[in-house]
Amino acid sequence: MNRIWTPDPEMTMDAIMRTWPVAISVLIKHDMLCIGCPIATFHTLTEACRAHGIDEGVFVSDLGDAIVSNE
C-alpha cells in the first residue's frame, strides 16, 4: 500500500514524537536535539528545522518514509 504522509508544519516536535515514536530515529539521523528538549513542546516542525539548519523538505520526506514504513 502506498500512503502519503502530509505533515502539519505547525505541529510541535513534542507532538510529533509522541504521535509517531519512530520520528525519534529521524531526529537522531539529522542530529536534531529535540529529544528531551523543553522547547520541543513549543517548537513547530518548521521552527525546529530552521533552528537546526535542516532542509525542511528533506526532513519531512525522511519522517514520512519512517512513519509510513512503520505502519
N, CA, C and O atoms as a Maestro MAE file, in Angstrom:
{
 s_m_m2io_version
 :::
 2.0.0
}

f_m_ct {
 s_m_title
 :::
 protein
 m_atom[284] {
  # First column is atom index #
  i_m_mmod_type
  r_m_x_coord
  r_m_y_coord
  r_m_z_coord
  i_m_residue_number
  s_m_chain_name
  s_m_pdb_residue_name
  s_m_pdb_atom_name
  i_m_atomic_number
  :::
  1 25 0.846 -1.172 0.000 1 A "MET " " N  " 7
  2 3 0.000 0.000 0.000 1 A "MET " " CA " 6
  3 2 0.894 1.239 0.000 1 A "MET " " C  " 6
  4 15 1.845 1.314 0.778 1 A "MET " " O  " 8
  5 25 0.606 2.184 -0.843 2 A "ASN " " N  " 7
  6 3 1.390 3.402 -0.947 2 A "ASN " " CA " 6
  7 2 0.623 4.549 -0.294 2 A "ASN " " C  " 6
  8 15 -0.334 5.071 -0.867 2 A "ASN " " O  " 8
  9 25 1.040 4.930 0.887 3 A "ARG " " N  " 7
  10 3 0.399 6.032 1.597 3 A "ARG " " CA " 6
  11 2 1.269 7.269 1.509 3 A "ARG " " C  " 6
  12 15 2.495 7.180 1.442 3 A "ARG " " O  " 8
  13 25 0.636 8.400 1.511 4 A "ILE " " N  " 7
  14 3 1.366 9.657 1.516 4 A "ILE " " CA " 6
  15 2 1.109 10.336 2.845 4 A "ILE " " C  " 6
  16 15 -0.038 10.507 3.258 4 A "ILE " " O  " 8
  17 25 2.174 10.716 3.503 5 A "TRP " " N  " 7
  18 3 2.070 11.401 4.792 5 A "TRP " " CA " 6
  19 2 2.296 12.880 4.553 5 A "TRP " " C  " 6
  20 15 3.318 13.276 3.993 5 A "TRP " " O  " 8
  21 25 1.352 13.689 4.973 6 A "THR " " N  " 7
  22 3 1.483 15.131 4.835 6 A "THR " " CA " 6
  23 2 1.529 15.740 6.232 6 A "THR " " C  " 6
  24 15 0.549 15.673 6.974 6 A "THR " " O  " 8
  25 25 2.646 16.325 6.587 7 A "PRO " " N  " 7
  26 3 2.776 16.874 7.941 7 A "PRO " " CA " 6
  27 2 2.077 18.217 8.068 7 A "PRO " " C  " 6
  28 15 1.854 18.925 7.086 7 A "PRO " " O  " 8
  29 25 1.746 18.538 9.283 8 A "ASP " " N  " 7
  30 3 1.266 19.869 9.616 8 A "ASP " " CA " 6
  31 2 2.498 20.629 10.108 8 A "ASP " " C  " 6
  32 15 3.007 20.315 11.183 8 A "ASP " " O  " 8
  33 25 2.992 21.614 9.361 9 A "PRO " " N  " 7
  34 3 4.204 22.312 9.769 9 A "PRO " " CA " 6
  35 2 4.068 23.056 11.097 9 A "PRO " " C  " 6
  36 15 5.065 23.491 11.673 9 A "PRO " " O  " 8
  37 25 2.841 23.199 11.576 10 A "GLU " " N  " 7
  38 3 2.615 23.868 12.860 10 A "GLU " " CA " 6
  39 2 2.569 22.890 14.029 10 A "GLU " " C  " 6
  40 15 2.428 23.303 15.180 10 A "GLU " " O  " 8
  41 25 2.688 21.604 13.740 11 A "MET " " N  " 7
  42 3 2.695 20.594 14.800 11 A "MET " " CA " 6
  43 2 4.003 20.718 15.577 11 A "MET " " C  " 6
  44 15 5.064 20.908 14.983 11 A "MET " " O  " 8
  45 25 3.928 20.611 16.897 12 A "THR " " N  " 7
  46 3 5.151 20.722 17.696 12 A "THR " " CA " 6
  47 2 5.977 19.449 17.581 12 A "THR " " C  " 6
  48 15 5.462 18.374 17.273 12 A "THR " " O  " 8
  49 25 7.252 19.599 17.834 13 A "MET " " N  " 7
  50 3 8.143 18.435 17.784 13 A "MET " " CA " 6
  51 2 7.754 17.424 18.864 13 A "MET " " C  " 6
  52 15 7.843 16.216 18.644 13 A "MET " " O  " 8
  53 25 7.328 17.907 20.013 14 A "ASP " " N  " 7
  54 3 6.882 17.011 21.079 14 A "ASP " " CA " 6
  55 2 5.686 16.188 20.612 14 A "ASP " " C  " 6
  56 15 5.644 14.978 20.835 14 A "ASP " " O  " 8
  57 25 4.716 16.829 19.969 15 A "ALA " " N  " 7
  58 3 3.534 16.111 19.477 15 A "ALA " " CA " 6
  59 2 3.919 15.100 18.401 15 A "ALA " " C  " 6
  60 15 3.363 14.002 18.352 15 A "ALA " " O  " 8
  61 25 4.861 15.462 17.545 16 A "ILE " " N  " 7
  62 3 5.313 14.531 16.507 16 A "ILE " " CA " 6
  63 2 5.950 13.303 17.144 16 A "ILE " " C  " 6
  64 15 5.648 12.177 16.747 16 A "ILE " " O  " 8
  65 25 6.828 13.502 18.125 17 A "MET " " N  " 7
  66 3 7.494 12.361 18.776 17 A "MET " " CA " 6
  67 2 6.507 11.494 19.547 17 A "MET " " C  " 6
  68 15 6.655 10.272 19.582 17 A "MET " " O  " 8
  69 25 5.502 12.109 20.164 18 A "ARG " " N  " 7
  70 3 4.511 11.326 20.920 18 A "ARG " " CA " 6
  71 2 3.569 10.569 19.988 18 A "ARG " " C  " 6
  72 15 3.170 9.443 20.286 18 A "ARG " " O  " 8
  73 25 3.211 11.188 18.860 19 A "THR " " N  " 7
  74 3 2.291 10.556 17.919 19 A "THR " " CA " 6
  75 2 2.974 9.455 17.128 19 A "THR " " C  " 6
  76 15 2.395 8.394 16.897 19 A "THR " " O  " 8
  77 25 4.216 9.712 16.712 20 A "TRP " " N  " 7
  78 3 4.975 8.748 15.912 20 A "TRP " " CA " 6
  79 2 6.348 8.555 16.552 20 A "TRP " " C  " 6
  80 15 7.297 9.235 16.160 20 A "TRP " " O  " 8
  81 25 6.483 7.658 17.515 21 A "PRO " " N  " 7
  82 3 7.781 7.451 18.175 21 A "PRO " " CA " 6
  83 2 8.920 7.150 17.203 21 A "PRO " " C  " 6
  84 15 10.083 7.401 17.520 21 A "PRO " " O  " 8
  85 25 8.602 6.616 16.030 22 A "VAL " " N  " 7
  86 3 9.643 6.359 15.030 22 A "VAL " " CA " 6
  87 2 10.317 7.659 14.591 22 A "VAL " " C  " 6
  88 15 11.411 7.622 14.028 22 A "VAL " " O  " 8
  89 25 9.691 8.789 14.836 23 A "ALA " " N  " 7
  90 3 10.268 10.090 14.485 23 A "ALA " " CA " 6
  91 2 11.588 10.323 15.217 23 A "ALA " " C  " 6
  92 15 12.448 11.052 14.723 23 A "ALA " " O  " 8
  93 25 11.752 9.720 16.369 24 A "ILE " " N  " 7
  94 3 12.974 9.905 17.151 24 A "ILE " " CA " 6
  95 2 14.197 9.459 16.346 24 A "ILE " " C  " 6
  96 15 15.241 10.108 16.392 24 A "ILE " " O  " 8
  97 25 14.069 8.364 15.619 25 A "SER " " N  " 7
  98 3 15.198 7.892 14.813 25 A "SER " " CA " 6
  99 2 15.544 8.884 13.702 25 A "SER " " C  " 6
  100 15 16.711 9.024 13.337 25 A "SER " " O  " 8
  101 25 14.549 9.562 13.173 26 A "VAL " " N  " 7
  102 3 14.780 10.559 12.124 26 A "VAL " " CA " 6
  103 2 15.451 11.796 12.728 26 A "VAL " " C  " 6
  104 15 16.340 12.384 12.111 26 A "VAL " " O  " 8
  105 25 15.036 12.182 13.909 27 A "LEU " " N  " 7
  106 3 15.678 13.309 14.587 27 A "LEU " " CA " 6
  107 2 17.152 13.011 14.849 27 A "LEU " " C  " 6
  108 15 18.007 13.875 14.653 27 A "LEU " " O  " 8
  109 25 17.444 11.802 15.288 28 A "ILE " " N  " 7
  110 3 18.828 11.408 15.543 28 A "ILE " " CA " 6
  111 2 19.626 11.428 14.240 28 A "ILE " " C  " 6
  112 15 20.759 11.909 14.205 28 A "ILE " " O  " 8
  113 25 19.035 10.910 13.182 29 A "LYS " " N  " 7
  114 3 19.700 10.890 11.872 29 A "LYS " " CA " 6
  115 2 20.102 12.300 11.434 29 A "LYS " " C  " 6
  116 15 21.156 12.488 10.827 29 A "LYS " " O  " 8
  117 25 19.263 13.283 11.742 30 A "HIS " " N  " 7
  118 3 19.516 14.661 11.329 30 A "HIS " " CA " 6
  119 2 20.232 15.479 12.409 30 A "HIS " " C  " 6
  120 15 20.350 16.699 12.291 30 A "HIS " " O  " 8
  121 25 20.705 14.808 13.457 31 A "ASP " " N  " 7
  122 3 21.423 15.470 14.557 31 A "ASP " " CA " 6
  123 2 20.616 16.602 15.179 31 A "ASP " " C  " 6
  124 15 21.167 17.630 15.574 31 A "ASP " " O  " 8
  125 25 19.304 16.398 15.261 32 A "MET " " N  " 7
  126 3 18.442 17.391 15.900 32 A "MET " " CA " 6
  127 2 18.354 17.069 17.390 32 A "MET " " C  " 6
  128 15 18.265 15.901 17.771 32 A "MET " " O  " 8
  129 25 18.377 18.074 18.207 33 A "LEU " " N  " 7
  130 3 18.445 17.912 19.652 33 A "LEU " " CA " 6
  131 2 17.083 18.007 20.334 33 A "LEU " " C  " 6
  132 15 17.003 18.350 21.514 33 A "LEU " " O  " 8
  133 25 16.031 17.709 19.610 34 A "CYS " " N  " 7
  134 3 14.670 17.877 20.126 34 A "CYS " " CA " 6
  135 2 14.305 16.851 21.201 34 A "CYS " " C  " 6
  136 15 13.422 17.108 22.018 34 A "CYS " " O  " 8
  137 25 14.958 15.719 21.210 35 A "ILE " " N  " 7
  138 3 14.615 14.642 22.144 35 A "ILE " " CA " 6
  139 2 14.979 15.091 23.558 35 A "ILE " " C  " 6
  140 15 16.148 15.319 23.868 35 A "ILE " " O  " 8
  141 25 13.971 15.213 24.399 36 A "GLY " " N  " 7
  142 3 14.178 15.644 25.777 36 A "GLY " " CA " 6
  143 2 14.337 17.145 25.957 36 A "GLY " " C  " 6
  144 15 14.546 17.611 27.077 36 A "GLY " " O  " 8
  145 25 14.243 17.901 24.887 37 A "CYS " " N  " 7
  146 3 14.403 19.349 24.967 37 A "CYS " " CA " 6
  147 2 13.089 19.995 25.423 37 A "CYS " " C  " 6
  148 15 12.032 19.691 24.870 37 A "CYS " " O  " 8
  149 25 13.143 20.874 26.414 38 A "PRO " " N  " 7
  150 3 11.915 21.517 26.872 38 A "PRO " " CA " 6
  151 2 11.275 22.417 25.819 38 A "PRO " " C  " 6
  152 15 10.078 22.696 25.894 38 A "PRO " " O  " 8
  153 25 12.042 22.868 24.854 39 A "ILE " " N  " 7
  154 3 11.491 23.735 23.798 39 A "ILE " " CA " 6
  155 2 10.677 22.915 22.799 39 A "ILE " " C  " 6
  156 15 9.882 23.482 22.050 39 A "ILE " " O  " 8
  157 25 10.859 21.595 22.770 40 A "ALA " " N  " 7
  158 3 10.123 20.740 21.826 40 A "ALA " " CA " 6
  159 2 8.613 20.844 22.020 40 A "ALA " " C  " 6
  160 15 7.849 20.566 21.096 40 A "ALA " " O  " 8
  161 25 8.182 21.237 23.204 41 A "THR " " N  " 7
  162 3 6.743 21.391 23.439 41 A "THR " " CA " 6
  163 2 6.193 22.655 22.782 41 A "THR " " C  " 6
  164 15 4.980 22.829 22.669 41 A "THR " " O  " 8
  165 25 7.097 23.536 22.348 42 A "PHE " " N  " 7
  166 3 6.689 24.782 21.707 42 A "PHE " " CA " 6
  167 2 7.149 24.895 20.253 42 A "PHE " " C  " 6
  168 15 6.485 25.516 19.424 42 A "PHE " " O  " 8
  169 25 8.298 24.282 19.960 43 A "HIS " " N  " 7
  170 3 8.879 24.385 18.613 43 A "HIS " " CA " 6
  171 2 8.044 23.607 17.604 43 A "HIS " " C  " 6
  172 15 7.781 22.418 17.781 43 A "HIS " " O  " 8
  173 25 7.635 24.289 16.552 44 A "THR " " N  " 7
  174 3 6.932 23.600 15.472 44 A "THR " " CA " 6
  175 2 7.960 22.895 14.597 44 A "THR " " C  " 6
  176 15 9.161 23.134 14.713 44 A "THR " " O  " 8
  177 25 7.476 22.032 13.730 45 A "LEU " " N  " 7
  178 3 8.343 21.334 12.794 45 A "LEU " " CA " 6
  179 2 9.167 22.337 11.989 45 A "LEU " " C  " 6
  180 15 10.378 22.171 11.841 45 A "LEU " " O  " 8
  181 25 8.520 23.362 11.475 46 A "THR " " N  " 7
  182 3 9.203 24.382 10.677 46 A "THR " " CA " 6
  183 2 10.262 25.109 11.498 46 A "THR " " C  " 6
  184 15 11.380 25.310 11.025 46 A "THR " " O  " 8
  185 25 9.925 25.501 12.711 47 A "GLU " " N  " 7
  186 3 10.874 26.222 13.560 47 A "GLU " " CA " 6
  187 2 12.070 25.359 13.928 47 A "GLU " " C  " 6
  188 15 13.202 25.841 13.946 47 A "GLU " " O  " 8
  189 25 11.826 24.090 14.219 48 A "ALA " " N  " 7
  190 3 12.914 23.188 14.599 48 A "ALA " " CA " 6
  191 2 13.878 22.974 13.433 48 A "ALA " " C  " 6
  192 15 15.095 22.983 13.621 48 A "ALA " " O  " 8
  193 25 13.343 22.783 12.246 49 A "CYS " " N  " 7
  194 3 14.207 22.617 11.071 49 A "CYS " " CA " 6
  195 2 15.040 23.876 10.851 49 A "CYS " " C  " 6
  196 15 16.240 23.801 10.587 49 A "CYS " " O  " 8
  197 25 14.403 25.012 10.960 50 A "ARG " " N  " 7
  198 3 15.116 26.289 10.781 50 A "ARG " " CA " 6
  199 2 16.203 26.453 11.847 50 A "ARG " " C  " 6
  200 15 17.326 26.843 11.525 50 A "ARG " " O  " 8
  201 25 15.885 26.163 13.101 51 A "ALA " " N  " 7
  202 3 16.834 26.341 14.200 51 A "ALA " " CA " 6
  203 2 18.050 25.425 14.060 51 A "ALA " " C  " 6
  204 15 19.156 25.782 14.465 51 A "ALA " " O  " 8
  205 25 17.834 24.244 13.483 52 A "HIS " " N  " 7
  206 3 18.926 23.280 13.336 52 A "HIS " " CA " 6
  207 2 19.583 23.327 11.964 52 A "HIS " " C  " 6
  208 15 20.496 22.549 11.687 52 A "HIS " " O  " 8
  209 25 19.126 24.236 11.100 53 A "GLY " " N  " 7
  210 3 19.710 24.349 9.773 53 A "GLY " " CA " 6
  211 2 19.448 23.135 8.895 53 A "GLY " " C  " 6
  212 15 20.276 22.772 8.059 53 A "GLY " " O  " 8
  213 25 18.292 22.511 9.089 54 A "ILE " " N  " 7
  214 3 17.900 21.313 8.337 54 A "ILE " " CA " 6
  215 2 16.927 21.716 7.237 54 A "ILE " " C  " 6
  216 15 16.007 22.498 7.478 54 A "ILE " " O  " 8
  217 25 17.122 21.194 6.047 55 A "ASP " " N  " 7
  218 3 16.182 21.433 4.953 55 A "ASP " " CA " 6
  219 2 14.853 20.775 5.327 55 A "ASP " " C  " 6
  220 15 14.782 19.557 5.498 55 A "ASP " " O  " 8
  221 25 13.817 21.577 5.452 56 A "GLU " " N  " 7
  222 3 12.519 21.059 5.910 56 A "GLU " " CA " 6
  223 2 11.970 19.996 4.960 56 A "GLU " " C  " 6
  224 15 11.394 19.006 5.411 56 A "GLU " " O  " 8
  225 25 12.139 20.186 3.669 57 A "GLY " " N  " 7
  226 3 11.643 19.212 2.701 57 A "GLY " " CA " 6
  227 2 12.299 17.859 2.855 57 A "GLY " " C  " 6
  228 15 11.630 16.828 2.780 57 A "GLY " " O  " 8
  229 25 13.603 17.853 3.069 58 A "VAL " " N  " 7
  230 3 14.342 16.591 3.262 58 A "VAL " " CA " 6
  231 2 13.896 15.932 4.562 58 A "VAL " " C  " 6
  232 15 13.655 14.726 4.605 58 A "VAL " " O  " 8
  233 25 13.789 16.736 5.625 59 A "PHE " " N  " 7
  234 3 13.376 16.184 6.919 59 A "PHE " " CA " 6
  235 2 11.975 15.588 6.835 59 A "PHE " " C  " 6
  236 15 11.739 14.480 7.319 59 A "PHE " " O  " 8
  237 25 11.051 16.314 6.228 60 A "VAL " " N  " 7
  238 3 9.668 15.837 6.103 60 A "VAL " " CA " 6
  239 2 9.612 14.554 5.282 60 A "VAL " " C  " 6
  240 15 8.862 13.634 5.610 60 A "VAL " " O  " 8
  241 25 10.401 14.493 4.222 61 A "SER " " N  " 7
  242 3 10.439 13.289 3.397 61 A "SER " " CA " 6
  243 2 10.944 12.096 4.199 61 A "SER " " C  " 6
  244 15 10.352 11.017 4.153 61 A "SER " " O  " 8
  245 25 12.038 12.289 4.936 62 A "ASP " " N  " 7
  246 3 12.585 11.204 5.766 62 A "ASP " " CA " 6
  247 2 11.598 10.792 6.852 62 A "ASP " " C  " 6
  248 15 11.429 9.604 7.128 62 A "ASP " " O  " 8
  249 25 10.956 11.766 7.459 63 A "LEU " " N  " 7
  250 3 9.988 11.487 8.519 63 A "LEU " " CA " 6
  251 2 8.790 10.734 7.947 63 A "LEU " " C  " 6
  252 15 8.331 9.754 8.533 63 A "LEU " " O  " 8
  253 25 8.290 11.188 6.814 64 A "GLY " " N  " 7
  254 3 7.165 10.499 6.171 64 A "GLY " " CA " 6
  255 2 7.500 9.069 5.819 64 A "GLY " " C  " 6
  256 15 6.692 8.167 6.043 64 A "GLY " " O  " 8
  257 25 8.696 8.847 5.264 65 A "ASP " " N  " 7
  258 3 9.122 7.479 4.925 65 A "ASP " " CA " 6
  259 2 9.148 6.596 6.165 65 A "ASP " " C  " 6
  260 15 8.698 5.451 6.129 65 A "ASP " " O  " 8
  261 25 9.674 7.128 7.258 66 A "ALA " " N  " 7
  262 3 9.770 6.363 8.504 66 A "ALA " " CA " 6
  263 2 8.376 6.046 9.058 66 A "ALA " " C  " 6
  264 15 8.128 4.930 9.515 66 A "ALA " " O  " 8
  265 25 7.487 7.006 9.018 67 A "ILE " " N  " 7
  266 3 6.135 6.804 9.552 67 A "ILE " " CA " 6
  267 2 5.378 5.782 8.720 67 A "ILE " " C  " 6
  268 15 4.765 4.865 9.267 67 A "ILE " " O  " 8
  269 25 5.418 5.933 7.405 68 A "VAL " " N  " 7
  270 3 4.695 5.023 6.528 68 A "VAL " " CA " 6
  271 2 5.256 3.598 6.612 68 A "VAL " " C  " 6
  272 15 4.494 2.631 6.615 68 A "VAL " " O  " 8
  273 25 6.572 3.468 6.680 69 A "SER " " N  " 7
  274 3 7.157 2.126 6.743 69 A "SER " " CA " 6
  275 2 6.936 1.457 8.089 69 A "SER " " C  " 6
  276 15 7.067 0.239 8.210 69 A "SER " " O  " 8
  277 25 6.601 2.248 9.100 70 A "ASN " " N  " 7
  278 3 6.353 1.707 10.444 70 A "ASN " " CA " 6
  279 2 4.896 1.330 10.664 70 A "ASN " " C  " 6
  280 15 4.569 0.707 11.675 70 A "ASN " " O  " 8
  281 25 4.010 1.697 9.734 71 A "GLU " " N  " 7
  282 3 2.572 1.404 9.922 71 A "GLU " " CA " 6
  283 2 2.255 -0.027 9.587 71 A "GLU " " C  " 6
  284 15 1.101 -0.443 9.688 71 A "GLU " " O  " 8
  :::
 }
 m_bond[283] {
  # First column is bond index #
  i_m_from
  i_m_to
  i_m_order
  :::
  1 1 2 1
  2 2 3 1
  3 3 4 2
  4 3 5 1
  5 5 6 1
  6 6 7 1
  7 7 8 2
  8 7 9 1
  9 9 10 1
  10 10 11 1
  11 11 12 2
  12 11 13 1
  13 13 14 1
  14 14 15 1
  15 15 16 2
  16 15 17 1
  17 17 18 1
  18 18 19 1
  19 19 20 2
  20 19 21 1
  21 21 22 1
  22 22 23 1
  23 23 24 2
  24 23 25 1
  25 25 26 1
  26 26 27 1
  27 27 28 2
  28 27 29 1
  29 29 30 1
  30 30 31 1
  31 31 32 2
  32 31 33 1
  33 33 34 1
  34 34 35 1
  35 35 36 2
  36 35 37 1
  37 37 38 1
  38 38 39 1
  39 39 40 2
  40 39 41 1
  41 41 42 1
  42 42 43 1
  43 43 44 2
  44 43 45 1
  45 45 46 1
  46 46 47 1
  47 47 48 2
  48 47 49 1
  49 49 50 1
  50 50 51 1
  51 51 52 2
  52 51 53 1
  53 53 54 1
  54 54 55 1
  55 55 56 2
  56 55 57 1
  57 57 58 1
  58 58 59 1
  59 59 60 2
  60 59 61 1
  61 61 62 1
  62 62 63 1
  63 63 64 2
  64 63 65 1
  65 65 66 1
  66 66 67 1
  67 67 68 2
  68 67 69 1
  69 69 70 1
  70 70 71 1
  71 71 72 2
  72 71 73 1
  73 73 74 1
  74 74 75 1
  75 75 76 2
  76 75 77 1
  77 77 78 1
  78 78 79 1
  79 79 80 2
  80 79 81 1
  81 81 82 1
  82 82 83 1
  83 83 84 2
  84 83 85 1
  85 85 86 1
  86 86 87 1
  87 87 88 2
  88 87 89 1
  89 89 90 1
  90 90 91 1
  91 91 92 2
  92 91 93 1
  93 93 94 1
  94 94 95 1
  95 95 96 2
  96 95 97 1
  97 97 98 1
  98 98 99 1
  99 99 100 2
  100 99 101 1
  101 101 102 1
  102 102 103 1
  103 103 104 2
  104 103 105 1
  105 105 106 1
  106 106 107 1
  107 107 108 2
  108 107 109 1
  109 109 110 1
  110 110 111 1
  111 111 112 2
  112 111 113 1
  113 113 114 1
  114 114 115 1
  115 115 116 2
  116 115 117 1
  117 117 118 1
  118 118 119 1
  119 119 120 2
  120 119 121 1
  121 121 122 1
  122 122 123 1
  123 123 124 2
  124 123 125 1
  125 125 126 1
  126 126 127 1
  127 127 128 2
  128 127 129 1
  129 129 130 1
  130 130 131 1
  131 131 132 2
  132 131 133 1
  133 133 134 1
  134 134 135 1
  135 135 136 2
  136 135 137 1
  137 137 138 1
  138 138 139 1
  139 139 140 2
  140 139 141 1
  141 141 142 1
  142 142 143 1
  143 143 144 2
  144 143 145 1
  145 145 146 1
  146 146 147 1
  147 147 148 2
  148 147 149 1
  149 149 150 1
  150 150 151 1
  151 151 152 2
  152 151 153 1
  153 153 154 1
  154 154 155 1
  155 155 156 2
  156 155 157 1
  157 157 158 1
  158 158 159 1
  159 159 160 2
  160 159 161 1
  161 161 162 1
  162 162 163 1
  163 163 164 2
  164 163 165 1
  165 165 166 1
  166 166 167 1
  167 167 168 2
  168 167 169 1
  169 169 170 1
  170 170 171 1
  171 171 172 2
  172 171 173 1
  173 173 174 1
  174 174 175 1
  175 175 176 2
  176 175 177 1
  177 177 178 1
  178 178 179 1
  179 179 180 2
  180 179 181 1
  181 181 182 1
  182 182 183 1
  183 183 184 2
  184 183 185 1
  185 185 186 1
  186 186 187 1
  187 187 188 2
  188 187 189 1
  189 189 190 1
  190 190 191 1
  191 191 192 2
  192 191 193 1
  193 193 194 1
  194 194 195 1
  195 195 196 2
  196 195 197 1
  197 197 198 1
  198 198 199 1
  199 199 200 2
  200 199 201 1
  201 201 202 1
  202 202 203 1
  203 203 204 2
  204 203 205 1
  205 205 206 1
  206 206 207 1
  207 207 208 2
  208 207 209 1
  209 209 210 1
  210 210 211 1
  211 211 212 2
  212 211 213 1
  213 213 214 1
  214 214 215 1
  215 215 216 2
  216 215 217 1
  217 217 218 1
  218 218 219 1
  219 219 220 2
  220 219 221 1
  221 221 222 1
  222 222 223 1
  223 223 224 2
  224 223 225 1
  225 225 226 1
  226 226 227 1
  227 227 228 2
  228 227 229 1
  229 229 230 1
  230 230 231 1
  231 231 232 2
  232 231 233 1
  233 233 234 1
  234 234 235 1
  235 235 236 2
  236 235 237 1
  237 237 238 1
  238 238 239 1
  239 239 240 2
  240 239 241 1
  241 241 242 1
  242 242 243 1
  243 243 244 2
  244 243 245 1
  245 245 246 1
  246 246 247 1
  247 247 248 2
  248 247 249 1
  249 249 250 1
  250 250 251 1
  251 251 252 2
  252 251 253 1
  253 253 254 1
  254 254 255 1
  255 255 256 2
  256 255 257 1
  257 257 258 1
  258 258 259 1
  259 259 260 2
  260 259 261 1
  261 261 262 1
  262 262 263 1
  263 263 264 2
  264 263 265 1
  265 265 266 1
  266 266 267 1
  267 267 268 2
  268 267 269 1
  269 269 270 1
  270 270 271 1
  271 271 272 2
  272 271 273 1
  273 273 274 1
  274 274 275 1
  275 275 276 2
  276 275 277 1
  277 277 278 1
  278 278 279 1
  279 279 280 2
  280 279 281 1
  281 281 282 1
  282 282 283 1
  283 283 284 2
  :::
 }
}
